[in-house]
């Protein structure tokens, strides 16, 4: 199972570089790149709640296999059309939308798998192991994608991604998980009733929905503009696809360190507050790019951003897995994903036009500064400064 999860993450590590430069090569437009990314994000978000229901209602292995197979089909189609020169803007939008739909089913089910097989007091270390293993291989994935795109073209990059996804499907096929029955509530008819139950569980945990809302803003004003404008800045000022691949690898490299540390330390007394305070650090990559820093400085800032991201990912996932009722975990994870990524489609669609009008550098700097100010304000909220019940972390 671990190999399948890691291979899936590595394949996703190829996607930002390969897809971004495929769109830029076919259309030459950052605005159209934003539309492609927005399509993928919107459809993924629309299917996230369905993915949460599926993850609580059906065998999670089956849900994960279907998601991986759909993403494999997309990679094969993109590889074939890009290699033959028949790819079009319309095709790229359709394929990115299918990929997003598959991701919508994958995220909630994969999040809920770990607590089924790992004891509560080992969740932090297990999250760190899965995340760290994925990040370790993602260090090479974006850089390799940049090199493949620069040397062989975007079609070849999707060939590699298809091979990795095929490996993930194969690894998952040999897994024989225990087939315990689903709780009666999860099997009952009425998806709306099930979603209402998941929503009640989500809003019951105040620190959870506050952190989700913070990430919604972060996705809108930092992550989405970075995904759209970052490749264009790299192409114009930093040396092209290989440089953007290196920057993405630095993000993954930093995440390894952050995840390893998070899995080995004694529990922070206020994990939600730590997560809030790490968000401005994660914005360091956007700030460095926006300020027109050299590739070396951007890479260094990105390593720091990755470390903060990896650390807070383990803290947040472990706290959520501990606090949420197991039978509702897929649905709550889906609601969190829907909320935290809800700003991305709007951000993708607006980043290109706003960047063209105001300047890409100004957009990235403004987003980073706004998130810093907002995080300072969030840090004073009592619900985020309180201790979270339970102690899933254990000192080494």
C-alpha distance (Angstrom), angle and dihedral (degrees) to the residues before:
residue distance angle dihedral
X1 . . .
X2 3.80 . .
X3 3.82 90.9 .
X4 3.80 91.3 51.7
X5 3.81 92.7 49.7
X6 3.79 92.4 46.7
X7 3.83 93.6 46.4
X8 3.79 89.8 50.7
X9 3.79 90.1 52.3
X10 3.79 92.2 48.9
X11 3.80 91.0 51.1
X12 3.78 89.0 52.4
X13 3.80 87.7 51.2
X14 3.80 88.5 64.0
X15 3.79 93.9 50.2
X16 3.85 104.0 73.5
X17 3.80 93.7 51.9
X18 3.80 97.5 38.5
X19 3.81 96.3 43.7
X20 3.81 95.8 42.3
X21 3.78 94.1 53.3
X22 3.80 92.5 40.0
X23 3.80 89.3 58.8
X24 3.79 92.9 43.1
X25 3.80 90.6 49.0
X26 3.81 94.7 47.7
X27 3.82 97.8 39.8
X28 3.81 107.7 14.0
X29 3.81 88.9 -143.7
X30 3.80 130.3 118.2
X31 3.80 87.6 -163.6
X32 3.80 90.8 60.4
X33 3.78 90.2 44.2
X34 3.80 87.0 56.9
X35 3.81 90.4 51.0
X36 3.81 92.2 50.9
X37 3.80 92.0 49.5
X38 3.81 90.6 44.6
X39 3.81 91.2 52.7
X40 3.79 91.5 51.8
X41 3.79 91.8 47.3
X42 3.83 96.9 44.5
X43 3.79 95.3 50.1
X44 3.79 90.8 43.6
X45 3.78 90.2 53.4
X46 3.81 92.6 46.5
X47 3.80 89.8 55.2
X48 3.81 96.1 42.1
X49 3.81 95.0 87.9
X50 3.80 90.1 47.5
X51 3.80 87.2 50.5
X52 3.79 90.3 52.2
X53 3.80 91.3 51.6
X54 3.80 91.2 47.1
X55 3.80 91.9 49.1
X56 3.82 91.8 54.4
X57 3.82 95.2 39.8
X58 3.83 106.2 40.6
X59 3.79 137.5 36.1
X60 3.79 105.5 -68.4
X61 3.80 92.0 -143.3
X62 3.81 89.2 60.4
X63 3.80 91.7 49.6
X64 3.82 92.0 49.4
X65 3.82 92.5 47.6
X66 3.80 92.4 52.3
X67 3.81 91.1 49.6
X68 3.80 93.7 49.2
X69 3.81 92.2 47.1
X70 3.80 92.5 52.3
X71 3.81 91.9 49.8
X72 3.81 89.5 48.3
X73 3.81 90.2 54.6
X74 3.81 90.5 50.9
X75 3.81 92.0 51.3
X76 3.81 91.2 50.2
X77 3.81 92.8 50.7
X78 3.80 93.1 47.2
X79 3.80 92.1 47.2
X80 3.80 92.2 50.7
X81 3.81 96.3 46.4
X82 3.80 95.6 43.3
X83 3.82 92.5 47.9
X84 3.81 91.5 49.9
X85 3.80 93.9 43.6
X86 3.81 92.9 -120.0
X87 3.82 97.8 114.2
X88 3.78 115.6 122.2
X89 3.77 136.3 -173.7
X90 3.82 90.3 -106.2
X91 3.81 91.8 52.2
X92 3.80 91.9 49.2
X93 3.81 90.6 52.6
X94 3.81 92.9 49.0
X95 3.79 94.3 46.9
X96 3.79 93.4 45.9
X97 3.81 88.7 50.8
X98 3.82 92.1 52.9
X99 3.80 90.1 48.0
X100 3.80 89.9 51.1
X101 3.80 92.0 50.5
X102 3.79 90.6 52.6
X103 3.80 90.6 49.6
X104 3.80 88.9 52.1
X105 3.80 89.5 64.0
X106 3.80 95.1 39.8
X107 3.80 102.2 56.1
X108 3.84 102.1 58.3
X109 3.82 94.6 41.9
X110 3.80 94.0 48.2
X111 3.82 91.5 48.2
X112 3.80 91.7 53.0
X113 3.82 95.7 46.5
X114 3.80 98.0 74.6
X115 3.82 100.3 61.7
X116 3.83 88.5 53.6
X117 3.80 92.4 64.8
X118 3.82 104.9 23.8
X119 3.83 126.7 70.2
X120 3.80 115.5 -115.0
X121 3.81 93.9 -112.8
X122 3.83 90.6 54.5
X123 3.80 98.2 48.8
X124 3.80 95.7 100.4
X125 3.79 92.4 51.9
X126 3.80 91.9 44.1
X127 3.80 91.8 50.6
X128 3.79 89.1 48.6
X129 3.82 91.5 49.2
X130 3.80 94.2 50.3
X131 3.78 93.8 41.6
X132 3.78 94.2 42.0
X133 3.80 93.6 48.8
X134 3.79 91.0 49.1
X135 3.78 92.8 46.4
X136 3.80 92.2 47.4
X137 3.78 90.6 59.4
X138 3.80 91.7 39.0
X139 3.79 87.7 62.3
X140 3.78 87.5 72.4
X141 3.82 98.2 33.4
X142 3.83 101.8 72.0
X143 3.79 92.7 38.6
X144 3.78 90.9 48.7
X145 3.80 90.2 46.8
X146 3.81 90.0 52.6
X147 3.79 91.5 49.9
X148 3.82 92.2 47.3
X149 3.80 91.8 47.7
X150 3.80 91.9 48.1
X151 3.81 94.5 45.7
X152 3.80 106.3 29.8
X153 3.80 106.2 13.3
X154 3.77 136.7 -108.5
X155 3.80 93.6 -70.1
X156 3.79 91.3 63.7
X157 3.81 90.4 51.1
X158 3.80 90.0 57.3
X159 3.81 89.9 49.2
X160 3.79 88.5 58.6
X161 3.80 91.5 45.7
X162 3.81 90.7 51.4
X163 3.81 90.7 52.5
X164 3.81 91.4 51.6
X165 3.80 92.5 48.8
X166 3.80 90.0 49.2
X167 3.80 88.0 54.2
X168 3.81 90.1 51.8
X169 3.81 91.4 51.4
X170 3.81 90.3 49.7
X171 3.80 93.5 49.4
X172 3.79 91.8 49.4
X173 3.81 92.0 48.5
X174 3.81 92.7 64.4
X175 3.82 94.2 49.4
X176 3.80 114.0 108.2
X177 3.80 106.1 -166.7
X178 3.79 121.5 -173.8
X179 3.80 108.4 -91.5
X180 3.78 101.4 -138.3
X181 3.81 117.5 170.8
X182 3.76 119.4 -97.1
X183 3.80 117.4 -113.3
X184 3.80 113.3 -91.5
X185 3.82 91.8 -115.4
X186 3.81 91.3 56.0
X187 3.83 92.1 50.0
X188 3.79 95.0 46.3
X189 3.82 119.7 108.2
X190 3.75 121.0 -104.9
X191 3.80 115.8 72.4
X192 3.80 91.2 -163.2
X193 3.80 90.5 57.8
X194 3.79 90.0 49.1
X195 3.81 91.1 49.9
X196 3.81 90.7 49.3
X197 3.79 89.7 53.1
X198 3.79 90.3 49.8
X199 3.81 91.1 48.3
X200 3.82 91.6 51.6
X201 3.79 89.7 52.2
X202 3.81 90.7 48.7
X203 3.82 96.4 50.2
X204 3.80 91.0 43.5
X205 3.81 88.3 70.2
X206 3.79 103.2 65.1
X207 3.81 98.0 -173.2
X208 3.81 89.7 52.6
X209 3.79 97.3 57.8
X210 3.80 91.7 41.1
X211 3.80 91.2 56.3
X212 3.80 89.7 45.1
X213 3.81 90.7 54.5
X214 3.81 90.8 49.9
X215 3.78 90.4 53.8
X216 3.80 90.6 48.3
X217 3.80 89.2 61.2
X218 3.79 91.5 43.1
X219 3.81 91.6 53.0
X220 3.80 91.6 49.1
X221 3.81 101.0 48.4
X222 3.81 104.4 24.3
X223 3.81 116.2 19.4
X224 3.81 98.6 41.2
X225 3.84 95.8 47.1
X226 3.80 88.8 45.0
X227 3.81 91.9 53.8
X228 3.82 92.5 49.0
X229 3.80 102.7 35.5
X230 3.80 99.2 31.1
X231 3.83 96.0 71.6
X232 3.80 90.7 47.4
X233 3.82 91.8 51.7
X234 3.80 90.2 47.2
X235 3.80 90.8 49.0
X236 3.79 93.0 49.3
X237 3.82 104.1 34.6
X238 3.80 112.2 13.3
X239 3.80 106.6 47.2
X240 3.80 106.1 -84.5
X241 3.83 136.4 -94.4
X242 3.80 96.0 -13.1
X243 3.82 90.7 57.0
X244 3.80 92.6 50.1
X245 3.79 89.1 48.6
X246 3.82 89.6 51.8
X247 3.81 91.0 50.4
X248 3.81 91.0 51.9
X249 3.80 90.0 48.1
X250 3.80 89.7 52.9
X251 3.80 89.0 54.6
X252 3.80 90.9 53.9
X253 3.82 92.0 43.5
X254 3.80 90.7 55.2
X255 3.80 90.8 46.4
X256 3.81 90.2 58.8
X257 3.78 91.8 59.9
X258 3.79 93.2 44.7
X259 3.79 93.3 49.8
X260 3.80 93.9 46.0
X261 3.80 91.5 51.0
X262 3.81 92.6 46.4
X263 3.81 90.7 52.8
X264 3.80 94.3 51.1
X265 3.80 105.5 42.7
X266 3.77 132.1 86.3
X267 3.79 112.2 -96.6
X268 3.80 115.2 -81.4
X269 3.80 108.7 -117.1
X270 3.81 90.4 -129.1
X271 3.84 108.3 27.6
X272 3.82 94.0 169.1
X273 3.80 90.7 56.6
X274 3.80 90.4 49.1
X275 3.81 90.3 52.7
X276 3.81 90.9 51.0
X277 3.79 92.7 50.5
X278 3.80 93.4 49.1
X279 3.82 95.0 58.2
X280 3.85 94.7 80.5
X281 3.80 88.9 51.4
X282 3.80 89.8 54.2
X283 3.81 87.7 54.8
X284 3.81 89.6 61.1
X285 3.80 92.8 95.5
X286 3.81 92.3 56.3
X287 3.80 91.1 45.5
X288 3.81 93.2 52.0
X289 3.81 92.5 48.1
X290 3.79 91.0 45.8
X291 3.78 92.3 51.9
X292 3.82 90.3 53.5
X293 3.80 94.6 -116.2
X294 3.79 122.2 174.1
X295 3.79 121.0 -93.3
X296 3.81 91.0 -102.3
X297 3.82 92.7 53.6
X298 3.81 92.5 44.8
X299 3.81 89.9 49.9
X300 3.82 91.5 50.5
X301 3.82 92.2 48.4
X302 3.80 89.4 48.0
X303 3.80 92.0 53.4
X304 3.80 88.6 54.8
X305 3.78 91.3 46.6
X306 3.79 90.1 50.5
X307 3.81 92.3 50.0
X308 3.80 91.3 52.2
X309 3.80 91.3 45.9
X310 3.81 93.5 49.5
X311 3.79 92.8 47.8
X312 3.80 95.3 49.0
X313 3.82 92.1 44.0
X314 3.80 91.6 61.0
X315 3.81 92.8 43.9
X316 3.80 93.3 49.2
X317 3.81 97.3 43.5
X318 3.80 93.1 47.6
X319 3.79 93.4 47.6
X320 3.82 91.7 49.0
X321 3.82 93.9 46.4
X322 3.80 89.0 50.1
X323 3.81 97.9 45.7
X324 3.83 100.9 41.1
X325 3.79 123.1 79.3
X326 3.85 107.1 -106.4
X327 3.81 94.8 -127.4
X328 3.82 90.0 58.4
X329 3.80 99.8 38.1
X330 3.82 96.9 104.5
X331 3.81 91.2 50.7
X332 3.79 94.4 46.2
X333 3.81 90.1 46.5
X334 3.81 88.5 50.8
X335 3.81 91.9 50.9
X336 3.79 89.9 48.7
X337 3.81 91.3 49.8
X338 3.79 91.4 47.1
X339 3.78 91.6 50.7
X340 3.78 99.6 40.0
X341 3.79 93.5 47.7
X342 3.79 95.8 36.1
X343 3.78 92.8 102.1
X344 3.79 94.8 54.6
X345 3.84 100.4 82.0
X346 3.80 92.0 51.3
X347 3.79 90.6 44.1
X348 3.81 92.4 50.0
X349 3.78 92.8 49.6
X350 3.82 95.1 46.6
X351 3.80 100.6 38.2
X352 3.80 95.9 76.4
X353 3.83 98.0 48.5
X354 3.82 94.0 39.9
X355 3.79 91.1 45.8
X356 3.80 90.4 51.1
X357 3.81 91.7 49.7
X358 3.81 101.6 39.5
X359 3.78 101.6 21.5
X360 3.80 128.9 -95.9
X361 3.79 93.3 -109.6
X362 3.81 94.1 53.7
X363 3.81 92.2 49.0
X364 3.81 92.7 53.7
X365 3.81 95.0 45.0
X366 3.80 92.6 47.7
X367 3.80 92.6 50.6
X368 3.81 92.5 50.7
X369 3.81 93.1 48.5
X370 3.82 93.1 47.8
X371 3.81 91.6 51.3
X372 3.79 91.3 49.9
X373 3.81 91.5 53.8
X374 3.81 92.5 44.1
X375 3.80 92.8 49.7
X376 3.79 91.2 52.0
X377 3.81 89.1 54.7
X378 3.82 92.1 46.2
X379 3.80 91.4 52.2
X380 3.83 90.0 68.6
X381 3.82 95.2 56.5
X382 3.83 109.5 113.3
X383 3.82 93.8 -139.4
X384 3.80 90.9 59.2
X385 3.80 94.7 44.1
X386 3.82 93.9 52.9
X387 3.79 123.5 95.6
X388 3.81 116.0 -100.8
X389 3.83 113.0 -123.8
X390 3.78 115.0 -110.1
X391 3.79 131.5 36.2
X392 3.82 110.7 -123.7
X393 3.83 92.1 161.2
X394 3.75 121.2 85.2
X395 3.82 126.7 -164.2
X396 3.78 116.2 -114.9
